[in-house]
């Protein structure tokens, strides 16, 4: 009989890249396992958290895997056969006061204390979990996310050094878009922003006289097309758990300009122009080097293609499958000692 793994997901909404990644991982798990998916009935607001804890009823499975962003639901699961994947701890840095206290308890302290199996997608996230919860280091396994199969080059496009298209993925505060905009002042380029442009970003764009376009709510094929028509991908974030756009850009053979901090360094495999995200001049210097140095640009592309080999879906899935096997062995050993 096959072993059933149930992936527990947040209620579907416009940002679903995480769920797509785990569905791709599940598709590559060996035939020994049967995989299924269950979404929480309510959304991401705090009242929804309470309602999910009251009304969620999990389906029967041998192993449960909570795929991130709804960590608190771990309180309803058995510690012995449940995995919780933590993408990042961004909520600790953008919230304060009572709200931060409650989020830390529900999304970090209580789930990590309850469960025996936690995964993190970067060394940075792993160390932050240990620092904030004081949990044992061996409780946390570092396992990568996977690169989506649909990111591949269909039509090669020559680099436009005269007026490059610079792609920025995401507009949340940690994406550091205002500093990128300021770094582009006076540069002949087009900035394409994926995400909603609010009044603040619009003001910064106008003040710096940037030629830009914005897009939002793109599907996978539309997102691939945006990478394909770009010349440079900028990802100068100040805080991430992983940095998926980095490896998406590398798979599309685009040079990447990203932050010289963890986990962007590890995710990129250093196959990127690394810049100080808090220094506008540093961001500008990195972009200028990519535009003006063809040899450097080609080197980044070639090293990027080598880097993404480790994010092959089958390689990534093998890491999660090994963890599932360990859980089963430990459960069986527990039965034999009773």
Backbone torsions as a table, in degrees:
resi	resn	phi	psi	omega
1	UNK	NA	139.2	-179.2
2	UNK	-73.2	151.8	177.7
3	UNK	-90.3	126.7	-175.3
4	UNK	-93.9	126.5	174.7
5	UNK	-110.6	122.3	178.3
6	UNK	-105.5	119.7	176.3
7	UNK	-90.5	123.4	-178.0
8	UNK	-100.7	123.1	-172.1
9	UNK	-120.9	157.7	171.8
10	UNK	-66.5	163.1	176.0
11	UNK	-60.1	134.6	-177.1
12	UNK	-57.6	137.8	173.9
13	UNK	-151.2	-168.2	-169.3
14	UNK	-69.0	-25.5	-179.6
15	UNK	-98.6	97.5	-173.0
16	UNK	-125.6	19.4	-177.1
17	UNK	-63.2	-36.0	179.6
18	UNK	-62.6	-47.0	-179.9
19	UNK	-63.3	-39.1	177.9
20	UNK	-63.3	-37.4	179.5
21	UNK	-63.2	-45.2	-179.0
22	UNK	-72.2	-29.0	175.4
23	UNK	-68.2	-33.9	176.8
24	UNK	-70.8	-38.9	175.1
25	UNK	-61.1	-46.2	-179.0
26	UNK	-60.2	-35.5	-179.4
27	UNK	-67.0	-20.6	-177.1
28	UNK	-102.2	-0.1	175.9
29	UNK	-68.5	147.4	-175.7
30	UNK	-62.8	163.3	-175.6
31	UNK	-69.2	-8.1	175.4
32	UNK	-65.2	-23.6	-176.9
33	UNK	-108.1	145.0	170.2
34	UNK	-110.4	130.1	-176.1
35	UNK	-113.3	147.2	177.8
36	UNK	-145.8	167.0	-174.8
37	UNK	-135.0	140.6	177.3
38	UNK	-139.2	129.3	-179.8
39	UNK	-97.5	149.5	173.4
40	UNK	-69.0	148.9	-175.8
41	UNK	-75.1	-22.4	-176.0
42	UNK	-122.4	167.6	-168.8
43	UNK	-81.9	-144.7	-169.3
44	UNK	-108.7	-3.1	178.0
45	UNK	-73.2	159.6	-175.8
46	UNK	-59.4	-43.1	176.0
47	UNK	-59.5	-32.4	177.9
48	UNK	-65.5	-33.5	177.1
49	UNK	-58.1	-47.2	179.9
50	UNK	-63.3	-43.9	-178.9
51	UNK	-65.5	-38.2	177.3
52	UNK	-63.2	-41.5	179.6
53	UNK	-64.9	-31.2	-178.4
54	UNK	-82.6	-42.4	-167.5
55	UNK	-104.3	-14.5	-177.8
56	UNK	-68.4	132.6	176.1
57	UNK	-126.3	109.4	-175.5
58	UNK	-72.2	146.1	174.1
59	UNK	-79.5	159.5	-175.7
60	UNK	-72.2	136.1	177.5
61	UNK	-158.3	167.8	177.1
62	UNK	-86.6	-35.9	178.7
63	UNK	-134.2	137.1	176.9
64	UNK	-112.7	137.9	179.4
65	UNK	-130.1	109.3	177.6
66	UNK	-85.0	119.1	-165.4
67	UNK	-90.6	14.5	173.9
68	UNK	111.1	155.4	175.7
69	UNK	73.0	-11.0	175.7
70	UNK	-129.8	47.9	-173.4
71	UNK	-54.6	-36.0	-174.1
72	UNK	-59.5	-25.3	-177.1
73	UNK	-66.5	-13.8	176.3
74	UNK	-59.6	-22.7	-179.7
75	UNK	-64.2	-16.7	179.9
76	UNK	-97.0	0.8	-173.0
77	UNK	-114.2	156.6	177.1
78	UNK	-70.4	136.8	179.5
79	UNK	-64.8	-26.6	-169.5
80	UNK	-79.8	-24.6	-176.1
81	UNK	-130.9	29.3	-178.8
82	UNK	-124.2	134.0	176.1
83	UNK	-110.4	135.9	173.2
84	UNK	-117.6	122.3	175.3
85	UNK	-97.6	124.9	179.6
86	UNK	-109.3	120.5	-176.4
87	UNK	-82.2	-44.9	-179.9
88	UNK	-164.8	171.4	178.0
89	UNK	-117.5	38.4	-175.1
90	UNK	-59.0	-32.2	-177.2
91	UNK	-62.6	-23.1	178.4
92	UNK	-72.3	-21.1	-174.3
93	UNK	-101.1	-18.7	-176.7
94	UNK	-108.4	-0.8	178.2
95	UNK	-120.2	160.2	176.1
96	UNK	-150.0	173.3	177.2
97	UNK	68.5	-147.9	-176.2
98	UNK	-62.5	-38.2	-179.3
99	UNK	-61.5	-42.9	179.0
100	UNK	-64.3	-42.1	-179.9
101	UNK	-58.0	-47.1	-178.6
102	UNK	-67.2	-41.5	178.6
103	UNK	-62.7	-42.4	-179.7
104	UNK	-62.7	-41.8	179.2
105	UNK	-65.1	-48.3	-173.6
106	UNK	-78.0	-34.7	-174.0
107	UNK	-98.7	-11.8	-175.5
108	UNK	-134.7	-66.8	-170.8
109	UNK	-58.9	-54.6	-175.5
110	UNK	-68.6	-45.2	177.9
111	UNK	-62.1	-43.2	-178.6
112	UNK	-66.7	-38.6	178.5
113	UNK	-66.2	-37.3	-175.3
114	UNK	-74.7	-44.1	-170.4
115	UNK	-88.5	156.8	177.7
116	UNK	-96.6	-16.4	-173.9
117	UNK	-129.6	113.0	179.0
118	UNK	-122.7	138.6	171.8
119	UNK	-119.3	146.8	175.0
120	UNK	-126.1	151.5	-175.6
121	UNK	-99.2	6.6	174.1
122	UNK	-158.1	158.4	176.4
123	UNK	-62.5	-35.2	178.4
124	UNK	-59.1	-49.1	-179.9
125	UNK	-64.4	-40.9	178.4
126	UNK	-58.3	-48.2	-178.0
127	UNK	-67.0	-33.5	177.5
128	UNK	-67.5	-39.3	177.7
129	UNK	-61.5	-45.9	179.9
130	UNK	-62.2	-43.6	-177.8
131	UNK	-62.8	-43.2	-174.0
132	UNK	-83.9	-21.1	-177.0
133	UNK	-113.6	-15.7	-176.4
134	UNK	59.8	29.0	178.7
135	UNK	-78.5	167.2	177.0
136	UNK	-66.2	140.3	-179.4
137	UNK	-64.7	-34.9	-176.8
138	UNK	-73.4	-5.0	175.7
139	UNK	-74.2	-23.1	-171.9
140	UNK	-108.1	125.5	176.8
141	UNK	-105.0	137.3	177.5
142	UNK	-94.6	110.9	-179.4
143	UNK	-129.4	134.3	-175.5
144	UNK	-75.5	161.1	162.4
145	UNK	-84.9	170.4	-176.6
146	UNK	-105.8	157.2	173.4
147	UNK	-86.2	133.4	-178.3
148	UNK	-67.9	141.2	-177.9
149	UNK	-63.1	-25.9	-173.9
150	UNK	-80.1	-0.9	177.2
151	UNK	-90.7	96.0	178.6
152	UNK	-149.0	155.7	-177.7
153	UNK	-83.2	120.5	178.3
154	UNK	-101.3	-43.4	179.9
155	UNK	-127.6	110.8	178.7
156	UNK	-68.8	141.3	-175.1
157	UNK	-130.8	125.7	-179.6
158	UNK	-63.8	145.5	-179.9
159	UNK	-67.3	132.4	-179.1
160	UNK	-98.1	92.0	-178.4
161	UNK	-74.4	-19.4	-178.2
162	UNK	-75.6	-42.5	177.0
163	UNK	-149.4	79.5	-176.4
164	UNK	-68.3	149.0	172.2
165	UNK	-90.5	120.5	-179.0
166	UNK	-107.0	121.8	-175.7
167	UNK	-99.0	128.1	175.4
168	UNK	-117.6	120.0	-178.3
169	UNK	-102.0	113.7	177.3
170	UNK	102.1	146.7	-178.9
171	UNK	-131.7	8.4	176.9
172	UNK	-65.2	163.4	-173.2
173	UNK	-55.0	-39.9	-177.9
174	UNK	-69.0	-15.3	180.0
175	UNK	-73.6	-13.4	169.1
176	UNK	65.0	33.0	-175.5
177	UNK	-64.5	-38.1	178.5
178	UNK	-56.3	-40.6	178.8
179	UNK	-67.3	-36.1	175.7
180	UNK	-63.2	-44.6	-179.9
181	UNK	-59.4	-45.7	179.9
182	UNK	-62.9	-34.8	179.3
183	UNK	-67.8	-22.7	-177.6
184	UNK	-90.7	-2.0	-177.7
185	UNK	-56.6	127.4	177.9
186	UNK	82.1	-3.6	-179.7
187	UNK	-92.7	133.3	176.5
188	UNK	-73.4	103.3	-178.3
189	UNK	-163.2	169.3	170.4
190	UNK	-120.7	127.1	177.7
191	UNK	-97.8	122.7	176.1
192	UNK	-108.0	119.7	-176.0
193	UNK	-108.3	125.0	175.6
194	UNK	-98.3	112.1	-176.5
195	UNK	135.4	170.1	-177.6
196	UNK	-77.8	130.4	178.8
197	UNK	-96.5	110.9	-179.0
198	UNK	-86.1	-178.2	-175.6
199	UNK	-62.3	-36.9	179.9
200	UNK	-64.5	-47.8	178.9
201	UNK	-63.5	-39.7	179.6
202	UNK	-61.7	-39.7	177.9
203	UNK	-63.0	-45.3	-179.7
204	UNK	-65.0	-39.0	177.6
205	UNK	-61.9	-43.7	-179.2
206	UNK	-70.4	-39.8	179.5
207	UNK	-61.9	-33.3	-177.3
208	UNK	-99.5	6.3	174.0
209	UNK	53.9	52.9	-177.1
210	UNK	-94.6	131.5	171.2
211	UNK	-78.3	115.8	-174.1
212	UNK	-142.6	161.0	169.2
213	UNK	-132.3	153.1	175.9
214	UNK	-129.9	145.9	178.1
215	UNK	-136.6	154.1	176.6
216	UNK	-152.4	162.6	177.6
217	UNK	54.1	50.5	179.7
218	UNK	-89.8	145.2	173.2
219	UNK	-84.3	179.8	-174.7
220	UNK	-59.3	-45.3	-178.9
221	UNK	-66.9	-38.7	178.3
222	UNK	-66.0	-37.6	178.3
223	UNK	-66.4	-42.0	177.6
224	UNK	-60.2	-38.9	179.1
225	UNK	-63.9	-36.0	178.4
226	UNK	-66.8	-40.0	174.7
227	UNK	-62.5	-42.8	-174.7
228	UNK	-63.0	-37.2	-176.7
229	UNK	-88.7	-0.9	178.5
230	UNK	-87.0	164.0	174.2
231	UNK	-107.8	-33.0	-179.9
232	UNK	-138.1	142.3	172.7
233	UNK	-110.6	122.4	178.8
234	UNK	-103.0	131.5	178.9
235	UNK	-145.0	69.3	-173.2
236	UNK	-94.2	51.5	-175.3
237	UNK	-70.6	154.4	177.3
238	UNK	-98.2	-14.1	-177.9
239	UNK	-158.4	123.8	178.4
240	UNK	-146.7	161.6	170.2
241	UNK	-94.3	-26.5	-176.1
242	UNK	-147.8	-68.1	-178.0
243	UNK	104.0	56.7	-176.7
244	UNK	-56.3	-39.3	179.7
245	UNK	-57.4	-24.1	179.4
246	UNK	-63.1	-50.8	-177.2
247	UNK	-76.7	-26.2	173.6
248	UNK	-63.4	-43.7	178.6
249	UNK	-63.9	-42.9	-179.7
250	UNK	-62.6	-38.9	179.0
251	UNK	-66.5	-26.7	178.8
252	UNK	-90.6	9.3	176.8
253	UNK	60.1	45.1	177.6
254	UNK	-114.0	137.8	175.5
255	UNK	-69.1	141.3	-174.8
256	UNK	-114.7	135.9	169.5
257	UNK	-111.5	118.1	-176.3
258	UNK	-142.2	175.4	-172.3
259	UNK	-76.1	147.4	-179.7
260	UNK	-89.8	42.5	-179.9
261	UNK	-132.2	162.3	175.7
262	UNK	-75.3	142.0	5.8
263	UNK	-96.8	9.2	-177.3
264	UNK	-62.5	-35.6	178.3
265	UNK	-61.9	-47.9	-177.4
266	UNK	-68.0	-43.5	-178.7
267	UNK	-61.8	-41.9	-177.8
268	UNK	-76.6	-13.9	-173.6
269	UNK	63.2	23.9	-175.1
270	UNK	61.9	12.7	176.4
271	UNK	-88.5	58.6	-177.8
272	UNK	-159.2	160.5	170.4
273	UNK	-80.0	109.2	-175.1
274	UNK	-90.7	128.7	-174.7
275	UNK	-132.6	161.3	174.5
276	UNK	-80.9	113.3	-175.1
277	UNK	-66.4	-18.4	-179.0
278	UNK	-93.1	-2.0	-176.8
279	UNK	-116.2	106.6	-178.2
280	UNK	-57.9	-40.5	-179.5
281	UNK	-63.7	-36.8	178.9
282	UNK	-66.4	-42.6	177.3
283	UNK	-61.2	-44.3	-179.8
284	UNK	-63.0	-40.9	-179.4
285	UNK	-63.3	-40.3	178.9
286	UNK	-64.1	-43.1	179.0
287	UNK	-66.4	-43.0	179.0
288	UNK	-60.0	-39.9	-179.4
289	UNK	-65.6	-41.5	178.7
290	UNK	-63.5	-41.5	-179.3
291	UNK	-69.1	-43.0	-170.9
292	UNK	-90.6	-14.8	-175.3
293	UNK	-116.9	96.3	-175.9
294	UNK	-63.2	-40.3	-179.4
295	UNK	-62.9	-43.6	177.9
296	UNK	-62.8	-42.6	-179.9
297	UNK	-61.2	-47.4	-179.9
298	UNK	-65.6	-34.3	177.8
299	UNK	-63.9	-43.4	178.1
300	UNK	-61.0	-40.5	-178.6
301	UNK	-65.4	-45.9	-178.5
302	UNK	-66.1	-43.6	179.5
303	UNK	-69.3	-30.3	176.0
304	UNK	-64.9	-40.9	178.2
305	UNK	-63.8	-36.3	175.9
306	UNK	-67.8	-39.3	-177.2
307	UNK	-63.4	-40.0	-173.1
308	UNK	-73.7	-8.8	178.8
309	UNK	-59.3	-31.9	-178.4
310	UNK	-75.4	-9.6	178.9
311	UNK	-102.2	15.7	174.7
312	UNK	-56.5	133.5	-175.6
313	UNK	-54.0	-37.0	-178.2
314	UNK	-71.7	-36.6	176.8
315	UNK	-66.2	-44.4	179.1
316	UNK	-63.6	-44.9	-179.3
317	UNK	-61.5	-34.6	-179.5
318	UNK	-61.8	-34.5	178.4
319	UNK	-66.0	-42.6	178.8
320	UNK	-69.7	-38.4	178.9
321	UNK	-62.2	-38.9	177.3
322	UNK	-60.5	-39.3	177.6
323	UNK	-66.1	-42.7	178.5
324	UNK	-60.6	-41.0	178.4
325	UNK	-62.1	-40.5	178.7
326	UNK	-62.5	-41.7	178.7
327	UNK	-60.2	-44.3	-179.2
328	UNK	-63.8	-41.6	178.1
329	UNK	-61.8	-43.6	-178.9
330	UNK	-67.1	-36.6	177.0
331	UNK	-64.9	-44.3	179.6
332	UNK	-63.8	-40.8	178.3
333	UNK	-63.5	-36.9	177.3
334	UNK	-64.3	-37.1	177.9
335	UNK	-65.0	-40.3	-175.8
336	UNK	-70.9	-20.2	-179.4
337	UNK	-92.0	-8.0	-180.0
338	UNK	-88.8	NA	NA
